[in-house]
Every structure is written in C-alpha cells, then in structure tokens.
C-alpha cells in the first residue's frame, strides 16, 4: 500500500446487526470501496465478494481487555474470513513505555492472527497521548513482535512512527496524508 487513498467503510456501533453488516458490504461494493470494518462478532460476513477486504477490531475501543481475550476475538474473526485485525493495545503499557508488556501482548496477538492476515496495532484510544519516546517504544515493540502495521491518530504521531519503523517491514497507517504513510479514509 502506498500513499494513495483507499476507502474503508467502518461500522463499529455496538448495536449493529448482521443485516447492517450485509448492507454495509453492499454499499461498499456499489461504491467501489476496498474494505469494510465490522465488529468481530459479525463474522463470517455473508455476500462479501473476494475482492473486498474484510477488517475487524479486537480490544476495541479501550484496549483494556485481557490479551488472551483480544487474541481469541481476533483469531475467531480470522478463522471466519477476516483479512485484517486492528487491535488497541493496553494503553497503560503504552503510557508507561513498557516495551516488554507491549511485546508480550503483540506476540500473543500475532500467534492468533497468522500471516497472511494483517495485524495492525494502535497505541490506544480515549485520551492516551503518548509522547514521542513512548511512541518510539510502541513502534519498537510492534516491529519486534511481528505486527504488520501501526496506526497513527495524527500527523505528528505518523511522523514519529514513520521515523521509528524506517527500514523495517512495518507500515504506518494514518488518517492524514504524509509521504510514505498509508492513508486510510474513513467516511463519516
């Protein structure tokens, strides 16, 4: 994936149903979108063409779930057709810069989400604002533990992450345009 735009339709409302997911798939196909993202409980997705990338989340939105629960959630989705899993790491590990705890969590997830499925990790949600050194520690953990992608929430985060993963196979994904960063467009 390069710096070009891709549209990924996202429906993570806790009340969404299987019928809502089917409608999202139809809408995505009709509009030429490349991916849909729905909760892991809605897999397998019915009527999804092979050309549509199927994405889910684990540990979403807070990241405050036991790593084995996240891994189980992610694994069941992959077994049922998910191509990519976005995981929110425990924000306490990120805030503390605890590389060993982050590596342990990501290794557990990597085992549950074997290649070619993509494992994408995020440093946290809801007010977690790690400084540059903690972002670099997060990226080191992601590289060491075998994640495929890291998610950035801002241009600043994307820049720090891009620098931290330079020369590794890990990709940075961000909602902002930056050279060398995969842009993920999420329509509202």
N, C-alpha and C positions, 0 to 999 in steps of 0.2 A: 504494500500500500504506500503510495506516495502522498505528497501534499494536496492531491486533488480531493474534491468534496465527495462524500458519499452520504446518502440519506439512510438513516436507520430509524424506523418507526418504533417508538417506545410506548409501552402501556404497562405501567407498574402499579396501577391503582390496586389496592388490596381487595376491592370488590369486583375486579374484572373476572369475567366468566370465560368458559371455553368458547361460547358463542362470540364474545367480544374479541377473543384471540383470532377466531376464524375470520371475523370482519376485518381485523387489522391486517391479516395476511392478504385478503382480497384487495384491500385498499393499497397495500404496499405493491402488490403485483400490478394493479391497474395504473399506478403512478411511476413504475419503473424503479422503485426503491431497491436497495441491495440487501437490506436486512430488517428483521423485526426483533424486538426485545420484549419478552414477556416473563412473568414470574415462573420459577421452575415447576410449580405445581400444575402448570397448564401443558406440560409436555407429556406425550407427543402432540405436536401440532398437526391437526388434520388439514389436508388440502394444501400443504405448503409445497411448492414446486422445488425441485432440486437446485434451481438457480438462486433461490432465496436463502440468504444466510440466517440461521436461527441462533439467536443470542438470548442468554438469560443472566440472572444475577444470583449471588449467594452471599449471605451475611448482610443483605441489604435491608434497610439503608444505614443502620448504625455501625455495623461491624462488631457489635458486642454480642457475638454468638460463639459458642464453643467451636474450636477449629474442626472437630470431628462432625459437628452438625453442619457446618458450612460445606465440608468435604462430601458428606452424604448427599446433601441437597444438590451440589454441583454434579456429583457422579450420576445420580439418578436422571438428571436432565440430559447429560451427555449420552447415557445409555439409551435414552428415549429421543435422541435426534438433535440435541443442541450442538452447534458447531463452535460456540464461544461462550465462555462464562466470565462475567465481570464480578470480582469479589472485593468487598470492602474489608480491609484488614482491621484488626482491633486497633482503634485509634489510640489507646493507651500505650501500645507498643511503639507506635509512630511518634507520639508526643514525647516519649521517654528516649527515643532514639535507640531502642533495644533491638539491635540487629539480630541477635540470636533468636529472640522470640519471633521476630518477623520471618526469619529464615525457616524456623520450625513450622510456622503456620503455612507459609507458601509451599514448602516441601510436602506437607500433608495434602494441600490442595492439588499440587502437581501430580501426585500419585492418583488422586481421584479424577483428574482431568487429563488423561494421557493424550499425547500428540496423536493425531493431527489436530485435536480440539485445541482451541486457543484459550490460554489462561491469562486474563487481564486483571491486574490488581490496582486498587486505588488506596491512597494513604488515609482515607477517612472522609467522613461527611459531618455535617452539622457542627460547624464551629471549630473543627480541628484545623488549625492554621500552622502547620509545622514551619519552622524556619529553614533556611537554605541547608544547613548542615543535617538537619533531620530528614529533609527531602533526599539529600545525597545518600544518607544511611538507608533510607527506604529503597532507593534505586539499587544500591549495592546488594541489599537483601534480595530484591527481585531478580537481579542478574545471577547471583549465587545459587538461588533456589530453583531457577529454571522457568520463571514466568516469561511469557511471550511479549506482553505489553504492560506498560504502566500508564495510568490515567492522570492527567493534569487537569485542574479546575480553572486555571488562569494562565495568562500569557507568562507571568513571572514563573509560576510553577513549571510550565512547559519548558522554559529556557533553562532552568536549573536542572530539570530531569534530562533534557537533551544532552547537556554537557556531561552529566553523570553517567549516562549509558553509552556515550560515544565509543565506538569500536567494539560494541557488543551486539548480539543479535536481538536485543530487546528494543521494541518500538515504543515511542511516546505517542499517546493519543490525547487530543485536546479539543475543546470546543472553539479554539481560536486558531487563526491562520498563522503559521510560522514555517519557515523553510525547514524541511526535514522532519516535520511533525505531521502525523496522520490527522486530518481534520475529520471529526465526527459531527455531522449536522443532525440535530435532534429537533424536528419541527414541533412547535407548540400547538 
